[in-house]
Amino acid sequence: MNELIPLMVIVPLIAALLISTISRFNTVTKVFTFVVALCLPLIPILSNYGLHYFGGYEPMLDTVSGVIYHPAITYSFTFLQQIFIGAVGLLTFLVVFIYLTKYKKVSGPYLFLLFLGTAAVTAMMLTDDIFHMFVFFEILALAQVGIVAASSIDYSYEMALKYMVLGSIGSPIMLLGIGFLLALTGSVNVTDIAVAVHNGLVDVTSPVFLLSLALIFFGWLYASGLPPFHTIKSGIYSKAEPHGAALLQSFTVISMISIVMIMFRIYASLPIFEVLIVFFSILAMILGVSLALTQTDFRRMIGFLAVGELGFIGLGIGLGTNFSITAGLFQALNEIIITALLFIGFGAIVNATNEVDTRKLGGLLAYHPKVAIMLLIAGLAMAGVPPLSGFQSKLMLVQASLSCGFPEISILAIMVSIATFVVFVKTYYTMFLKPKPNDLNLEGKEVPKAMIFAMAVLLIIVVLLGIFPDMATGGISNFVGGIL
């Protein structure tokens, strides 16, 4: 059933175009959007693992050199792609469900952007073509800008413009690096490039090859929101609608791991590559939790914590062993689910109070106990408290650091997790446990049931992955073993 592989990209892409066309018919748009969103997590579940060659151009064997070349754009679908595309598809469905129940009149352009972004990250996850990845990386950047600009939050246009300006710098730099790789290898297929590098057909010490690493690495920092782009990345989360922010952070995680796994296959033979990843990841961990501690806007606080969690992902991949990369990718899956749960949960509080300043909130536990309990569990999961999923991935990262001979990194990871716990408990106490301010009116303001439903679904996944981590780690480890 490999015919389903391209449909993972084609379905949301065509849906985006159709929705923008039929958006004047409100009821038809709502029904069509709901059906398409429901299909998104189902397609990767129903599809078999394998490869899809666009245009029917299958790999060709060079009988002289014995090397196999890939002339077509190739999509590779394995367990790793299945769980991440499935997670994004599920999250897209939940976000669309929240949006459709919240607004009587839907916005065609906004739904267009949601589906366009989903199609873009799916293509980035599937493709084995580095230029194809870049094209959808550009599409994703535009979709992210649009989702933020479409928000009704103050200064969202300004934040979207800043992100777009930075993208106009980061994207061409990445494209230039891809151009250097094309000049060196004569191919944009990642497998072909990796084979050329590993067979010694490319001088890995040449200035051009090293410059290509530097340029693509800079683009990766922009895509993932690691320093020096951590402030703008947390900013777009805080200026998007809460359900939009939940989807945006999943886009960031998918683009981060998609690009870094491509770089890993090409540049793993360079010691400086892993050093750079570990350095910027540790920097993100420290800056993320430090800046989160100073925030009074809980949306910005979650944004900085999300940046810090990205550092854990990069740390696992940067250590470069099968176990550490498996831990990093498992952390990425947990980040998508846990951070989305936090954004939706705190978005429910915004919906009920119209307030984002923690200093003006209090006593919410008595009014919204369901949201309070689910947010508490999500925050504990992000901090790495057992037996939740965040604990499992962070424990693996600590063990990976120790096995690689870096106990200081293990200590740092534990300290950052403790600091994350402190940040969340401080915010949680301020919002839910301290006495309610006299000027805060909470009577008659209910949290939408769609948000409660979405939080419950994500919470179940967090608990299941915490109790049964092998559901994800076994398949991820097999994938990692295949590329090492």
Helices and strands as residue ranges (DSSP letters): H 4-22, H 26-39, H 42-46, E 50-53, G 54-56, E 60-61, E 68-69, E 74-77, H 79-102, H 108-126, H 130-149, H 156-185, H 190-198, H 207-224, H 230-239, H 242-267, H 271-293, H 298-319, H 322-353, G 358-360, H 364-367, H 369-383, H 389-403, H 407-428, I 429-433, H 449-467, H 470-483
